[in-house]
Every structure is written in C-alpha cells, then in structure tokens.
Amino acid sequence: MNYSILIVEDDNDICKMLEEALIQPDYTIYTAMDGKEALEMFRKHNDLCLILLDLMLPELDGLSVLKKIRETSTVPILILSAKSGEYEKVLGLEFGADDYITKPFSVMELQARVKAFIRRTTQYQKEPEAQSGEKITVGEIEMELDNFIVKKNREIINLTAKEFNLLKLFITHPGKVYTKVQLYKEIWDDNFLNDENVVNVQIRRLREKIETNPSEPEYIKTIWGIGYKLGEFPC
C-alpha cells in the first residue's frame, strides 16, 4: 500500500532534510513552500494520509492552513514548529492538529512519529473489514464501526481519527480508568513525552463534540488525580 505525505515547510534545507528522512518505498512525498500552495496541494491530492505542517509560513500562516483543512477533512496533521511555548502548542491542537513536534527535533523521533501515524491510518482503514456491520450504542451516542460514523440523537458528529479512536477506546472498555500515559500509548502508539497538552486538548475537543454540556461531561468522565473513564449508562 502506498501512503501519501504532504510536507509544508518554507525553509528549503529543512524541507529537503524531511524528504530524505522519509524516503520509503511505500511513501509518496509532496511538498509545499507556503500556506497557499499547501492548500492547493491538499485539494489536488485527496489521498493524503498525513500532513507535516510548519506554523510560520509565507502567504498564509500554518494555523490558518490547519483551520481551513479542518473545515472539510480529518486527515492527520502533525505540526512542526520552532514555537515551543505552551500557548502555541495548545492553540495548534485546539485548531485540530493531532500532534506537535518542536524544532529542533531528531530525525529518529520524526520517523517514529510518522510511522506511528501510518500504523494508525492502516488500522483505521482495515478495521471495517474485521468489524463489518458492528454498532455500539451508549446513551444517545451510536458508533458505526464499519464506516467510522458517530451519531448523537441520529445526527452525524464529525470526528478526526484520534477523536474516533479515543471515543471507541472508552466505549469498548466501560468502567476502565485510563491514565494520560495509557491514553497516549494506546491512541498515539508512542511513548509519553511528558506533555499532557496533547491528551488534554484531544479530550476537550472530543467533549465539545459529543457532550451536551462539555463543562459537565456525561460520557468522558474525569477521575481526578488518575485519568478518564466512560460515564455509566443504563443497559
């Protein structure tokens, strides 16, 4: 299977380094040097399985690109940025990024993150064959595992792959409490890097989509000092 990856980076040397780091027989690499070109490439190639996105771009900044892509697509997006502050990380995740790597980063770390995203994409695409027709209902939420549809009160909720897998993990393991370290390992398929922002923001975004009142969640409960679990609903 071939996997298409879009690299959005305005520094030519860094762009070439990223391309060389991701040379694989089953990877097809596209590049864009500014925000406008990034959106053009995104619209042209509808089979992208991952976007590596710099934040500081000419023509159109990375956050604007991210926001525009999220209007129509849930393609995984990994931010690569020299902005290391917590505010920038949280803002990127709030806008819909799946993860965030701060420059400078090691090539090995980048390769590991990309492989983890590819593994999750492969699983996301193959699971329908193994679980064809399977549906799970909890409260007012129904998950159709065969086509990755989530509905609440019969209305479709658009979730990213990470959000879908988070919800699926909780719903298929009722009563189990997950720590942030466990969630990161399960959903990101990677070692926890002592950055709770990624998990916190993804949980908050998921709650905003599925909860009637995100500040008083019914589905994703916080177990203070430990982690999160699925709320209790009558069978």
C-alpha positions in Angstrom: 0.0 0.0 0.0 1.2 3.5 -0.8 1.0 6.4 1.7 0.9 10.0 0.6 2.5 12.6 2.9 2.5 16.3 2.4 5.4 18.4 3.9 4.6 22.1 4.3 7.9 23.9 5.1 9.2 27.2 3.8 12.9 26.5 4.6 14.3 24.7 1.6 17.1 23.0 3.6 14.7 21.7 6.3 12.2 20.6 3.6 14.9 18.5 1.8 16.0 17.0 5.2 12.4 16.0 5.9 12.1 14.4 2.4 15.3 12.5 2.9 14.3 11.3 6.4 11.0 9.9 5.0 12.4 8.1 2.0 10.5 4.8 2.0 9.4 2.6 -0.9 5.7 2.9 0.1 5.8 6.7 0.8 4.9 9.3 -1.8 6.1 12.7 -0.6 4.7 16.0 -1.8 6.0 19.4 -0.7 4.7 23.0 -0.4 6.7 26.1 0.5 3.9 28.4 1.6 0.4 28.3 3.0 -1.5 28.9 -0.2 0.5 26.2 -2.0 -0.2 23.9 0.9 -4.0 24.3 0.4 -3.6 23.8 -3.4 -1.7 20.6 -2.8 -4.2 19.4 -0.2 -7.1 20.0 -2.7 -5.2 18.3 -5.5 -4.2 15.2 -3.6 -7.2 13.8 -1.9 -5.5 10.6 -0.8 -3.2 12.2 1.8 -2.7 10.1 4.9 -0.6 12.7 6.8 0.4 16.4 6.7 3.6 17.7 8.3 2.8 21.4 8.8 5.1 24.3 9.8 3.4 27.2 11.6 5.4 30.1 10.3 4.7 30.2 6.6 4.6 33.0 4.0 1.4 33.9 2.2 -0.8 32.1 4.7 0.3 31.0 8.2 0.1 27.4 9.4 -2.8 27.9 11.8 -4.9 29.4 9.0 -4.0 26.4 6.8 -4.9 24.0 9.6 -8.2 25.7 10.2 -9.1 25.6 6.5 -8.2 21.9 6.1 -10.3 21.0 9.2 -13.4 22.5 7.6 -13.5 19.6 5.1 -11.0 16.9 6.2 -9.9 14.8 9.2 -6.5 13.9 7.7 -3.9 13.5 10.5 -1.8 16.7 10.9 1.5 16.8 12.7 2.7 20.3 13.4 6.5 21.0 13.1 7.3 24.4 14.6 10.1 26.4 16.2 7.4 27.9 18.5 7.9 25.9 21.7 5.6 27.8 24.0 2.7 26.1 25.7 0.3 28.6 24.2 1.3 27.8 20.6 1.1 24.0 21.2 -2.4 24.3 22.8 -3.6 26.6 20.0 -2.4 24.3 17.3 -4.1 21.3 19.0 -7.3 23.3 19.5 -7.4 24.2 15.8 -7.4 20.4 15.0 -3.8 19.2 14.9 -3.2 15.6 16.0 0.3 16.2 17.5 3.1 18.7 17.8 6.9 18.4 17.5 9.1 21.3 18.4 12.1 22.3 16.4 14.8 21.3 16.6 13.9 17.6 16.7 15.7 14.4 15.9 15.2 12.6 12.7 14.6 9.4 14.6 11.8 11.0 16.6 10.2 12.3 13.4 10.5 8.9 11.7 8.9 7.2 14.7 6.0 9.7 14.9 5.3 9.3 11.2 5.4 5.5 11.4 3.0 5.6 14.3 0.6 7.8 12.3 0.9 5.4 9.4 0.2 2.4 11.6 -2.9 4.1 12.9 -4.1 5.1 9.5 -3.7 1.5 8.3 -5.6 0.2 11.3 -8.3 2.9 10.7 -8.7 1.7 7.1 -8.6 -2.1 7.8 -10.8 -2.3 10.8 -14.1 -2.1 8.8 -13.4 -5.5 7.2 -12.9 -7.1 10.6 -15.9 -5.4 12.2 -18.3 -5.1 9.3 -21.7 -4.1 10.5 -20.8 -3.7 14.1 -22.5 -0.9 16.1 -22.2 0.2 19.6 -24.7 2.4 21.4 -24.1 4.2 24.7 -26.7 6.7 25.9 -27.6 8.9 23.0 -24.4 8.0 21.0 -24.2 5.4 18.3 -20.8 4.3 16.8 -20.9 2.5 13.4 -17.5 0.8 13.4 -17.8 -0.5 9.9 -17.8 3.0 8.3 -16.5 5.2 11.2 -19.6 7.1 11.7 -20.6 8.6 15.1 -24.2 9.8 15.7 -25.8 11.5 18.6 -29.6 11.6 18.5 -29.3 10.3 14.9 -27.2 13.4 13.9 -23.8 12.7 12.5 -20.8 14.0 14.5 -17.6 14.6 12.5 -14.7 13.3 14.4 -11.0 13.1 13.5 -9.3 9.7 13.6 -7.8 10.4 17.0 -11.2 11.6 18.4 -12.9 8.5 17.0 -10.3 6.1 18.4 -10.4 7.9 21.8 -14.2 7.5 22.0 -14.0 3.9 20.7 -11.5 3.1 23.4 -13.7 4.4 26.2 -16.9 2.9 24.8 -15.4 -0.6 24.2 -13.9 -0.6 27.7 -16.6 0.6 30.0 -15.6 1.0 33.6 -11.8 1.1 32.8 -9.9 4.2 34.0 -7.2 5.3 31.7 -4.3 7.5 32.8 -2.9 10.1 30.3 0.1 7.9 29.8 -2.0 4.9 28.9 -4.2 7.0 26.5 -1.1 8.4 24.8 0.3 4.9 24.3 -3.0 3.5 23.0 -4.1 6.3 20.7 -0.8 7.8 19.6 1.0 4.5 19.6 4.1 6.2 21.0 5.9 6.7 24.3 4.5 9.5 26.5 6.7 12.6 26.2 5.7 14.4 29.5 3.5 16.7 27.5 -0.1 16.5 28.8 -1.3 19.1 26.4 -1.9 16.7 23.6 -4.2 14.4 25.7 -5.9 17.2 27.5 -6.8 19.1 24.3 -8.0 16.0 22.5 -10.2 15.1 25.4 -11.6 18.6 25.5 -12.2 18.7 21.7 -14.0 15.3 21.9 -16.2 16.5 24.8 -17.1 19.6 22.8 -18.4 17.4 20.0 -20.3 14.7 22.0 -21.3 16.3 25.3 -24.5 18.3 25.8 -22.6 20.4 28.3 -18.8 19.9 28.0 -18.1 21.5 31.4 -20.3 18.8 33.0 -19.5 15.8 30.8 -21.6 12.6 30.9 -19.6 10.4 28.5 -16.0 11.1 29.2 -15.6 11.4 33.0 -12.5 12.8 34.7 -11.2 10.7 37.6 -9.2 13.4 39.5 -5.6 12.5 40.0 -5.8 9.4 37.8 -7.3 10.0 34.4 -10.5 9.4 32.5 -13.3 6.8 32.1 -16.6 6.3 30.3 -19.6 7.5 32.2 -22.2 5.0 33.4 -25.4 4.5 31.4 -28.2 2.0 31.8 -28.1 -1.0 29.5 
